[in-house]
Amino acid sequence: MFPVSTRLVSVLVGITLLTAGCRKSSDEVAAKPIEYKGPTVETENVLMLVSDSAKLRIRLTAPLEQQFESGDMLYPKGVKLTFLGADGQEVVNTITGKYGKFEKAKNLYTMRGDVRVVNVPKQQRMNTEEAFYDKLKASIYTQEQTEVKVTTPTEVLTGRGLMANQDFSWYRILNPTGVFTLQNAPTAGPAAPPR
C-alpha cells in the first residue's frame, strides 16, 4: 500500500486535471458566437401604402409584420394586399391569406392558408391554399399542382395551377378539372316576354 500522503497527492492531481479539462471545454463553448436569425423589427397593425407616379396603387394591411436583416418580411397572423384603380380610390382586386411572406431579393409575396383573390368590378374570385404575387411581373400565380377554384357570376371552374395578371381581370387555369354553371346565372339573349 501507498502511504497516505502519496494517495492524497494522487487524488489532488486527478481533481486538478479534471477541473482543467472542464474549464477548457466551457471556454471553447463560450468562444463560439451565437448568430441571431430572428426578426430585427416587429410592427403591429401595419398599413403600408405603395404609390406610382404620385398615385396610390397598393395598400398592404396586416396585424403583425416581422422584418429581417435581409429585407424579407413575415406576416404570421395574415396579410391583405389591395390593388387600386387609376384614380387611387377604386378597389380593383384584393389578395388575402392567413400567412404571408415577402422575399426582397425576388420581389415576391407568398401567401398561404385560405388564400382569396377577388376582382371587385368583375365579381370573380379565386380560392386556393397557396398563391404568389410577383411585384416586378405584376402577376399572380400558383404552383402547377395546387388546387384552385374560380367563381364568376355565371360559373365555377376548378383545376390545378393558375396564372393571372395583377388585377385578376385575366387568368388561366393550367389543368382544368371541372366547369359548373350556376343556376341563377343570367342567360344570354333577350328574355322571353311574360305570358
C-alpha positions in Angstrom: 0.0 0.0 0.0 1.0 3.6 -0.6 1.5 5.9 2.2 -1.5 8.3 2.9 0.4 11.3 1.7 1.1 9.7 -1.8 -2.6 8.8 -2.2 -3.7 12.3 -1.2 -1.3 13.8 -3.8 -2.6 11.4 -6.5 -6.2 12.4 -5.8 -5.4 16.1 -5.8 -3.5 15.8 -9.1 -6.5 13.9 -10.6 -9.0 16.6 -9.4 -6.8 19.3 -10.8 -6.6 17.7 -14.2 -10.4 17.1 -14.3 -11.1 20.7 -13.4 -8.6 22.0 -16.0 -10.3 19.8 -18.6 -13.8 21.1 -17.7 -12.7 24.7 -17.9 -11.1 24.3 -21.3 -14.3 22.9 -22.8 -16.5 25.6 -21.3 -14.2 28.3 -22.6 -14.4 26.8 -26.1 -18.3 26.9 -25.9 -18.2 30.5 -24.8 -15.8 31.4 -27.6 -18.3 30.5 -30.4 -20.5 33.4 -31.4 -24.3 32.9 -31.4 -25.8 34.1 -34.7 -29.3 35.7 -34.3 -31.6 34.8 -37.2 -34.9 36.2 -35.9 -36.7 39.4 -36.8 -35.0 42.7 -36.2 -38.2 44.7 -36.1 -41.8 43.7 -35.2 -44.7 46.0 -36.0 -48.4 45.6 -35.1 -51.4 46.8 -37.1 -49.4 47.6 -40.3 -50.7 49.8 -43.1 -48.2 50.2 -45.9 -49.1 52.4 -49.0 -47.4 52.0 -52.3 -47.7 54.7 -54.9 -46.6 55.1 -58.5 -46.5 58.4 -60.3 -47.9 60.1 -57.2 -51.0 57.8 -57.4 -51.8 55.3 -54.7 -51.6 51.8 -56.2 -51.4 49.1 -53.5 -52.4 49.1 -49.8 -51.0 46.3 -47.5 -52.6 45.7 -44.1 -51.5 43.1 -41.6 -52.0 42.5 -37.8 -48.2 41.8 -37.4 -45.2 42.3 -39.6 -41.7 40.9 -38.8 -38.8 42.5 -40.7 -35.5 40.6 -41.1 -31.9 41.9 -41.7 -32.1 40.7 -45.3 -35.1 42.9 -46.0 -37.5 39.9 -46.0 -40.8 40.3 -44.1 -43.1 37.7 -42.5 -46.8 38.2 -41.8 -47.5 35.3 -39.4 -51.0 36.4 -38.5 -52.2 37.1 -42.0 -51.9 39.8 -44.7 -54.1 41.6 -47.2 -53.0 43.3 -50.4 -55.5 45.7 -52.0 -54.9 46.9 -55.6 -56.4 50.2 -56.5 -57.5 51.6 -59.8 -56.0 54.6 -61.8 -57.8 57.1 -59.5 -56.1 55.6 -56.4 -59.5 55.2 -54.8 -61.4 52.3 -56.5 -60.6 48.8 -55.2 -59.9 46.6 -58.3 -58.5 43.5 -56.6 -57.6 42.0 -53.2 -55.4 39.1 -52.2 -55.7 37.8 -48.6 -54.0 34.9 -46.8 -53.7 33.6 -43.2 -49.9 33.7 -43.5 -47.7 35.8 -45.8 -44.0 36.3 -46.6 -42.2 38.9 -48.7 -38.8 38.0 -50.2 -37.0 41.2 -51.0 -34.4 39.6 -53.4 -37.2 38.2 -55.6 -39.7 41.0 -55.0 -42.2 38.1 -54.3 -45.1 37.7 -51.9 -46.1 34.2 -50.8 -49.5 33.7 -49.2 -50.8 30.6 -47.6 -53.9 29.3 -45.8 -57.3 30.1 -47.2 -55.9 32.4 -49.9 -58.6 34.5 -51.6 -58.2 36.7 -54.7 -61.2 38.9 -55.5 -61.6 41.1 -58.6 -64.3 43.5 -57.4 -65.6 45.0 -60.7 -65.9 41.7 -62.4 -67.3 39.9 -59.4 -64.9 37.0 -59.8 -62.8 35.3 -57.1 -60.2 32.5 -56.7 -59.8 30.3 -53.7 -56.7 28.2 -53.0 -54.2 27.3 -50.2 -51.1 28.9 -51.6 -50.5 31.7 -54.1 -47.7 34.0 -55.2 -47.7 37.7 -56.2 -44.7 38.8 -58.3 -44.4 42.6 -58.0 -42.0 43.0 -60.9 -44.1 41.0 -63.3 -47.4 42.3 -61.8 -48.7 38.7 -61.8 -50.4 36.2 -59.5 -49.8 32.5 -59.8 -49.8 29.2 -58.0 -47.7 26.0 -58.3 -48.7 23.7 -61.1 -50.3 21.1 -58.8 -52.0 23.5 -56.4 -55.8 23.1 -56.4 -57.7 26.3 -57.4 -61.4 27.2 -57.6 -62.5 30.3 -59.6 -66.0 31.6 -59.2 -67.6 34.1 -61.7 -71.2 35.4 -61.8 -72.1 32.6 -64.2 -69.9 29.6 -63.4 -67.5 27.8 -61.1 -64.2 26.5 -62.5 -61.9 24.1 -60.8 -58.4 22.8 -61.6 -54.7 22.8 -60.7 -52.3 25.6 -61.2 -53.2 29.2 -62.2 -51.6 32.2 -63.9 -53.3 35.7 -63.7 -52.5 39.3 -64.1 -52.3 41.6 -61.0 -55.9 42.8 -61.1 -57.2 39.3 -61.8 -59.1 40.6 -64.9 -57.3 37.8 -66.9 -56.5 34.3 -65.7 -55.7 30.9 -67.0 -56.2 27.6 -65.1 -53.3 25.3 -66.2 -55.1 22.0 -65.7 -58.9 22.4 -65.6 -60.8 19.6 -63.9 -64.4 21.0 -63.9 -66.8 23.7 -65.0 -70.1 24.1 -63.3 -72.8 26.6 -64.5 -74.6 28.4 -61.7 -78.4 28.0 -61.7 -79.3 31.7 -61.1 -76.8 32.9 -63.7 -78.1 35.4 -66.3 -78.8 33.8 -69.6 -77.6 35.0 -73.0 -80.0 36.8 -75.3 -83.2 38.7 -74.6 -85.7 37.4 -72.1 -89.0 36.0 -73.3 -92.0 38.2 -72.8 -94.2 37.3 -69.8 -97.5 35.4 -70.6 
